[in-house]
Amino acid sequence: MGTFNLLFFLCVKEHYARNLLLLLNTIRILSHTHLTSSRSYLFSTYRRLSGTRGSIASVNHNRTFPHPLIPSKEGIKACWGVRGSSLHTSYAGGIRYTTRLSSIIPQQTFWYSIDHNKIHPISPWFITGFTDAPSKKKKCIFLRGALRPEGCFNVGLQKNPNGKFYVRPKFQIKVHSRDSLLLMRIKNYFGGIGNINTNSKDSSFTVRSLDDILKIILHFDNYPLITKKKADFILFKQIIHKVIEGEHLSAKGLQEIVNIRSSMNLGLSDSLKTVFPNTVSVNRPEIENITIPHPEWMAGFVTGEGCFLVQMSKYGKGKLDGVSFSFKVSQHLRDELLLRSFITFFGCGLFNYHSGKSKHGSGVFLVRKFADISDKIIPFFQDHMIEGIKREDFEDWSRVVELVRSKAHLTEEGVNNIREIKSGLNTLR
């Protein structure tokens, strides 16, 4: 409790106090490791704000206090302070990352440093499943205002001052800003390559260096994607090969790259179609293997796309509410067979069309039976953990399931407990 008391004491606005829990997630991640002889982490809290204009009240202190998750007499040694207009946060022995955390303190820059040896490792299959999740940045069908993750293989074509086009490939994973710490773990898995940038809405892990992109390609060769996104990866890899061979330096080679690029993602922009009028799109690879390769793939995919819902309905005046549960995973209909394979994988659930059976519609894998949720879904994700902010949703959802299993929902106190937990689920958190 010392950590919470200290950080909340420093908060001057309730809004910042709530969002500052993001910083505590870092401690949670680091504490889930096999700690070595060095068990102390240094961190700074944040720039204090006061008054309507956010004037600065500088502080600079050092404290040592115990942390309940770390079995060490040393506890955590913390310091906080202000350096100009920035917030400075660091952990001993690490490499410094730079990003913006406007969602915590608007218009402030946030530096953080992590010891790679102390970050809880992440499964390679989890990363593939997380990348396989839908790549369109839009509102989740079931959660109002929630952003889906976006794993993307992209090739930009830009003109330099001399009027010549050059090729800019990149790999990017974009998530809600609340999951920026999950991106730190993914970055660590890839050996610290790439950059993480965060604003008030989303956070992105981006790799642009050609040498680093080859490491990304090696990962997805060894732990392949299984959704239609794999076609983009195959085309992306073809372009990278041409760049390595220097083919992009000739007009013919550049046109061949444009032909491949036009079949990726959403195709070419109108301006590029005008500049390259002779473009002939290559055939997009057909992806037929939809077998779930590993349980951790499912954990990663559901981290990106799963929804855990609790519904409460009144039976009548003066009577207690009824409680029901849903576990949902949605996809574009082009991956309908993938969603149908979830029925076999979990041994339960069903498939429904969400927006009508059309090429622009979507489908959903749905589990509603209490026995299936209690005996199959929850045990699976207890063994193969969901990560990021959605883990908290799953844990709260599981708590409500346990309350119903113990018949607590039949009492007024139990129903009130369920309502309180439900009020913090998903985008309400």
N, C-alpha and C positions, 0 to 999 in steps of 0.2 A: 504493500500500500504506500510505501515511501515514495515510489516513482510517481504514482498518481497524485499524491498530495503536493509534491514539489512542483510538478508541471502545471497542475491546476492553479496553484498559488500564483504562478507567474502570469497566468492568463488574465487579461483585463477585459475581455469580452466573452460572453457565453458562446458565441458562434465559433470563436477561435479555440475555445476549450474543447468543443466537440470535435473539430477537425484535427486538433493536435493529437488525437488518438492515432493518427497515421504514423506519427513518430514512434509511438509505443509499439506498433507492429514491427518495427525494425528490431527492437529488443526481443520481441517474441521470436522472430526468425533466428536471431543469433543465439538465443538460449536453447534452441532445439538441436544443438550440436554436441558432439563429444568435445568438451572443453579441454584445452591444453593447459599448461602451467600458467599461461597468461589469461586471467579471467576478468580483467578489467577493461572496460570500454569507456572511451571519452566521447562525450557528445555535448553539444550546445543546444539550448532550447529554441529560442526565437527572439526576434526583435520585439521589445515591448512597445505597445502603442498606448497613447493616452490622448484624450481630447477628441473633438470631432475631426480635426485635421490629421490625426495620427502622429502627433509630435513624439519625439523619441525621449524615453527616459532610460539612460544608459545604466547597465548593471554589469558587474564583472565579479563573480564569486567562484569559489571552488568548494565542493562538498563531496563527502563519501557517505553513501547510504546503502543499506542492504536491498537486494532485489529478490523477491520470493521465488523466481524461476531459476536462479543461479546458486547452486550449493557451494558458496565460497565465503570465507570470512572477510575477504576483501570487499565484497559487494560490488557496487558500480561507482566508479569515480566520475563525477560529472562536473562540467563547467558550462557556464553560459555567459554570453556577452554580446556586445554590438560592435561591429566593425564598419564604420561609415553607415551606409544604408542597407547593409546585407546581414543575413543570418548565416552563421557559420556553425556547421556540425561536423564532427569528425570522430572516427574510431581508430584506436591505436593500430599501427602496423598495416594500414590499408592503402588503397589507391583512391585518389580523389575523383569523384564524379561531379558533374555540374548539371543542374536542372532548375526549372522554375516550379515552385509550389504555390501558385497564385490561389489555389483552392484553400490553402491554410492561411497565408497572409498575402493579400493582394499586392501585386507589383513589387514583390520582394524576390531576391535571388537566393536560392538554397543550394549550398554545397554540402555533399556528404561523402564520407569516406568509410569503406568497409574492408575489413580483413578477409580476404577470399577464403582463407583456411577456416574461418568460423561461420561461413554461410552454410545453412542446411542444404545439402545437395538436392538437385531436382532430377527426376527421371528423364532420360532422353526421349522415351515414348510419350511422356507427359507433354514435352515441348512440341512434339509432332502433332499430338491430338489437339493441343491448344491452338496451334497454327492452322489446323484443319477446320477450325470453327469458322462460321460465316465471315466473309471478307467485306461485307458492305456496312459502312458506318451508318446505322439507322437505329431507330427505337426498337427495343425488343418487343415482340408481339405481345408478351404477357406482362411485362414490367414497364409501366409508363415512365419514360424518361431515361431508362437504362440504355447504355451503349454497349453493343456487341464488340468483342475483340476483333481486330483486323490484322490478320497475318497476310502479308502481301509480297509478291515477287514483282518488281517493277523495273522497267527500263525507260529512262527519260532521254529524250532527244532535244538537245539545246544548241542554239547557234552562238558561236563565239564572236568577238568583235571583228574578226576577219571575214565573217559571213559563212564560215564552215560549221557544219553540224558535228557535235561530238556526243558520244554515248555515255550516259550516266546510270549504270545499274544500281539497284539498291534492294535490300531485304529489310522489311519493317514489320514490327508487331506493335499495334496501337491498342491501348486499353483505356478504360476510365481512369482518371487521375488518382482515384482511390487505390488502384492496383499498381502504382508505380514501383512499389517494393517487390512485387512479383517479377517485374522486368529486371530488377537488379539481380535476382537469382538466375534468370535466364542469361543475362549478360555474363554473370560469373561462370555459368556452365560452358559458355563459348570462350572462356579464357580472358574475359575482360575486353573483348573487341567491341567496336561500335560505340554509340552514344545514346544516352537517355535524356529526353527532353519532356518537360511536364508543364502544362498550363492549367487553367482553372477547370477545363473540361476533360482533357485526355492526356495520356502519357504515352510516349513512343520510344521504342528501342530500334535504332536505325543503324544498318551496316552498309557502308558505301565503298570502302577500300576493296580493290579487286582481290588482294591476297586474303582479306578477311571473308569476302564473299565465297571464296573457294572452301573455307572452313564450313560455311553454312551449307554449301552444296554437298560436302562430304557427309554432314550430319543427315541430310534428307535422302542421301543415297543409302546410308546404313539403316535409317529409321524412316522408311518411305511414308509419304502422305497417302491417304486412301480416298479422299473426296475428289470432286472435280477440280479442286485446286491443284491437284498433282499435274494436270495438263499445263497449267501456267508455269509450274516448276520445270517441267521438261523443256518447254519453249525458252524459258529464262536461261536454262543451262546451255541450250544451243547458242544463244546470243553471247553468253560469256565465253564459250569456246571460240567463237569468231573474233571476239575482242582480243583474247589471248594470242590468237594467230595473227593479229594485226589486220584482219580483213576489213575492219571498220574504217581504215584509212583510205580506202579506195571507194570511188563512187558505186561500183558494182557491189562491193561488200556491204556498204552502208545501206543500199537498197534491199539487199537480202535480209539485213537485220530489221529494216522497217517492215518487210513482208512478214517476218516472224512476229514482230511486236504488234502488228495489226490483229493478230489472233489471240493476243493475251488480254486478260482482264476485260475492260470495256472497249478495247480497240484503240484506234487513232483518234486524236482530236480533229476537229474540222480544219484547223490551221495546218496540221501535218498532212492531212489528205490533200490540201491545196499545194503544199510544197513538194509532195511525192505523189504526183498524179498517176504514176505507172505502178503503184503498189498492187500486188496480187497476194492476198492473204494465204498463208500456208494452211494445210489441214490441221485442225486441232486434234491432238491425241485423244483416243478413246480410253477412258478409265473404266475397267470392268471388275477389278478385284475389290470387293467391298467387305472382305473378311476383317473383323476387328483384330488387329495384330497383337494386342497386349492390353491387360487391364489398365495399365497406366495411361494408355492412349485414351481410354474412355474417361479417366479422371481428368485429363487435360481438356478433352472436348467438352465435357459437362461444365468444367470451370469456365469455359468460354461461352457456353450456350445453354446450360441447364437452368431450369426455374423450379424452385421449391415453394409451393403455395399452400396456405392455410385458409380455408373458407369457414365462416361461421354464419349460421342461419337460425332464425327464430322459429320455433314451432307454434307459438301463440302467446297471447298476453299472459304474463305472469309465469311463463315457463322458461327454463334455461335454454341457451343456444345449443344447436347441434354443431359438431366440428367435423370437417372432412379435409382430405389432403390430396394434393396433386404433385406429381413429378413429371415435368415436361421438357422435351428437347425438340426444337423446331429447326427446319432446314428448308431451303429452296427445293421445289419439286424435282429438280434435276438430280438431287441426291435422295430421292424417295426410297430406293432400294437400300441405301445405307440405314435410314430410319427403320425400315422394316426388319433389318438384320438385328436391331436392338431387341426385338421381341425374343428372338432365339438366344441372344447373348445373356439377357437378364432372366429369361424363362418366365416372363410376365409382360403385361402391358398390351397396348394396341396402337394401330396407326390410324390417324384421321387426316383428312384434307382440311386445311384451315381457311383458305380463301377461295375455295372452289377449285375443281380440277382443271387447271389451265397452266400454260407454260410460265405464267407470271405469278402463279400461286405458291403456296408453301404447305408443307406437311408437318405433322407433329407426332412424336412418339409420346404416349401418355400412359401413366400408371396412376390408378385411383383406388384400387382395392387396398384396404388397410392392411390385410395380411401380407400382401406383396410388398408394400412399402416398409412394413415393420420387419419382415423376415428376409427380404432380398435386397431392396434398394439401400436401406440404411447400413446393414452389415457390409455390403460391398464397398461403400464409400468410407466406412470406418477403416477398412483394410487398405484402400487405395484413395488417399486423401485428396479432396478438392482443395485448391490453394487460393490465395488472395482473399479479397473481401467476401467472396461467395462462400468460403469455408464457414464464416460466421453465420451466414444465412442457413447453411446446412445444419450447423450445430443447434441453432435456435429451433429450426424446423423439427429436428430430432427430439428436442426437449418437449415440444408440444405433443409429438407422437407418443412419447413416454408418459406424459400426463394423461393422455386418453387411454393408453394401455392399462394404467393403474386406476382407471375410473375416476380420476380427479375432475374430469369435465362434468361429472354429474353433480358437483357441488358448486355453489356460487363462488366460493373462494378459488376453486380450480379454474372456473371460467374466466374470472378476473385475471388470474395468472396467465392464461392463454392469450387473453386480449392484450395484456402488457407485452408479452413476447412478440405477438403478431404485429404490434405497432412499430417494432423495430426491424421487421423483415424487409429484405430487398431494398428498394429505393427509399423506403421510409426510415432506414437506419440513419 
